[in-house]
């Protein structure tokens, strides 16, 4: 059950949405700084698109590190990259009058998958 004190603070631990933190890295891209609504060239971090392995839900999590955890070439060569996040949370905000969610974490690490945990995804 979700705790109300996190709703007041605007941050909810990711574990309140996904009880297990098993993720498979699908791809990634940089995210940039905006000033006065205009995109700058300054990279603030990396957005990782990951698949949650229990629900098979695809989510995007922003991490403030500007260097990706792997290269695109490594990602293309390896079938599965299992990852975990340090201090993952969900932040909510209002955008154009609607409630929106942003997934964020302090850092990302690769983890070894158990052989029985590996699933084939088309």
GUKE-456640 format. One record per residue (C-alpha): x, y, z; residue number from 1; residue in three letters. Coordinates in nm, 3 decimals, padded with zeros to 5 digits. Layout:
N
REC       u       v       w num residu
REC       X       Y       Z NUM    ALA
...
END
This chain:
122
REC       u       v       w num residu
REC  00.000  00.000  00.000   1    UNK
REC  00.127  00.349 -00.088   2    UNK
REC  00.229  00.571  00.200   3    UNK
REC  00.065  00.915  00.221   4    UNK
REC  00.377  01.092  00.354   5    UNK
REC  00.551  01.032  00.019   6    UNK
REC  00.258  01.187 -00.167   7    UNK
REC  00.297  01.507  00.034   8    UNK
REC  00.671  01.522 -00.044   9    UNK
REC  00.611  01.457 -00.413  10    UNK
REC  00.838  01.151 -00.430  11    UNK
REC  00.729  00.788 -00.414  12    UNK
REC  00.977  00.497 -00.395  13    UNK
REC  00.974  00.294 -00.716  14    UNK
REC  00.916 -00.019 -00.507  15    UNK
REC  00.562  00.108 -00.437  16    UNK
REC  00.491  00.063 -00.810  17    UNK
REC  00.702 -00.246 -00.879  18    UNK
REC  00.759 -00.484 -00.590  19    UNK
REC  01.063 -00.642 -00.752  20    UNK
REC  01.334 -00.428 -00.904  21    UNK
REC  01.434 -00.651 -01.194  22    UNK
REC  01.485 -00.452 -01.513  23    UNK
REC  01.621 -00.528 -01.857  24    UNK
REC  01.789 -00.243 -02.044  25    UNK
REC  01.630 -00.184 -02.385  26    UNK
REC  01.794  00.144 -02.496  27    UNK
REC  01.899  00.488 -02.374  28    UNK
REC  01.933  00.850 -02.485  29    UNK
REC  02.067  01.172 -02.334  30    UNK
REC  01.836  01.433 -02.185  31    UNK
REC  01.916  01.802 -02.217  32    UNK
REC  01.885  02.121 -02.015  33    UNK
REC  01.612  02.367 -02.113  34    UNK
REC  01.632  02.743 -02.051  35    UNK
REC  01.319  02.952 -02.094  36    UNK
REC  01.157  02.662 -02.276  37    UNK
REC  01.442  02.628 -02.527  38    UNK
REC  01.657  02.315 -02.546  39    UNK
REC  02.029  02.379 -02.491  40    UNK
REC  02.323  02.159 -02.591  41    UNK
REC  02.405  02.081 -02.225  42    UNK
REC  02.345  01.713 -02.142  43    UNK
REC  02.208  01.667 -01.789  44    UNK
REC  02.200  01.288 -01.785  45    UNK
REC  02.076  00.972 -01.953  46    UNK
REC  01.720  00.843 -01.989  47    UNK
REC  01.720  00.462 -01.974  48    UNK
REC  01.427  00.270 -02.124  49    UNK
REC  01.394 -00.049 -01.925  50    UNK
REC  01.156 -00.343 -01.915  51    UNK
REC  01.028 -00.443 -01.571  52    UNK
REC  01.061 -00.821 -01.579  53    UNK
REC  00.757 -00.916 -01.370  54    UNK
REC  00.492 -00.692 -01.526  55    UNK
REC  00.673 -00.653 -01.864  56    UNK
REC  00.602 -00.282 -01.843  57    UNK
REC  00.836 -00.048 -02.030  58    UNK
REC  00.939  00.260 -01.832  59    UNK
REC  01.189  00.544 -01.878  60    UNK
REC  01.411  00.638 -01.585  61    UNK
REC  01.635  00.948 -01.581  62    UNK
REC  01.978  00.922 -01.420  63    UNK
REC  02.196  01.235 -01.377  64    UNK
REC  02.518  01.069 -01.499  65    UNK
REC  02.619  01.198 -01.844  66    UNK
REC  02.818  00.884 -01.933  67    UNK
REC  02.602  00.584 -02.032  68    UNK
REC  02.645  00.261 -01.837  69    UNK
REC  02.717  00.077 -02.166  70    UNK
REC  02.779  00.180 -02.525  71    UNK
REC  02.518  00.134 -02.797  72    UNK
REC  02.752 -00.122 -02.956  73    UNK
REC  02.771 -00.326 -02.633  74    UNK
REC  02.393 -00.311 -02.601  75    UNK
REC  02.351 -00.433 -02.960  76    UNK
REC  02.595 -00.723 -02.909  77    UNK
REC  02.459 -00.853 -02.579  78    UNK
REC  02.113 -01.007 -02.577  79    UNK
REC  02.033 -00.916 -02.216  80    UNK
REC  02.157 -00.634 -01.992  81    UNK
REC  01.997 -00.663 -01.651  82    UNK
REC  02.019 -00.342 -01.449  83    UNK
REC  01.930 -00.204 -01.108  84    UNK
REC  01.889  00.153 -00.990  85    UNK
REC  02.020  00.334 -00.682  86    UNK
REC  01.747  00.527 -00.495  87    UNK
REC  01.482  00.501 -00.768  88    UNK
REC  01.170  00.711 -00.716  89    UNK
REC  00.866  00.844 -00.894  90    UNK
REC  00.803  01.218 -00.886  91    UNK
REC  00.475  01.370 -00.986  92    UNK
REC  00.420  01.714 -01.133  93    UNK
REC  00.158  01.911 -01.322  94    UNK
REC  00.213  01.961 -01.696  95    UNK
REC -00.044  02.155 -01.901  96    UNK
REC -00.295  02.117 -01.620  97    UNK
REC -00.255  01.738 -01.601  98    UNK
REC -00.082  01.520 -01.346  99    UNK
REC  00.231  01.352 -01.487 100    UNK
REC  00.491  01.110 -01.349 101    UNK
REC  00.869  01.119 -01.384 102    UNK
REC  01.086  00.820 -01.295 103    UNK
REC  01.431  00.913 -01.159 104    UNK
REC  01.725  00.744 -00.989 105    UNK
REC  02.060  00.850 -00.847 106    UNK
REC  02.256  00.590 -01.043 107    UNK
REC  02.233  00.270 -01.248 108    UNK
REC  02.442 -00.050 -01.231 109    UNK
REC  02.452 -00.371 -01.432 110    UNK
REC  02.374 -00.692 -01.244 111    UNK
REC  02.421 -01.054 -01.342 112    UNK
REC  02.098 -01.240 -01.413 113    UNK
REC  02.034 -01.588 -01.283 114    UNK
REC  01.998 -01.832 -01.572 115    UNK
REC  01.636 -01.910 -01.481 116    UNK
REC  01.553 -01.535 -01.480 117    UNK
REC  01.647 -01.481 -01.843 118    UNK
REC  01.348 -01.459 -02.073 119    UNK
REC  01.347 -01.423 -02.448 120    UNK
REC  01.180 -01.108 -02.578 121    UNK
REC  01.117 -01.051 -02.948 122    UNK
END
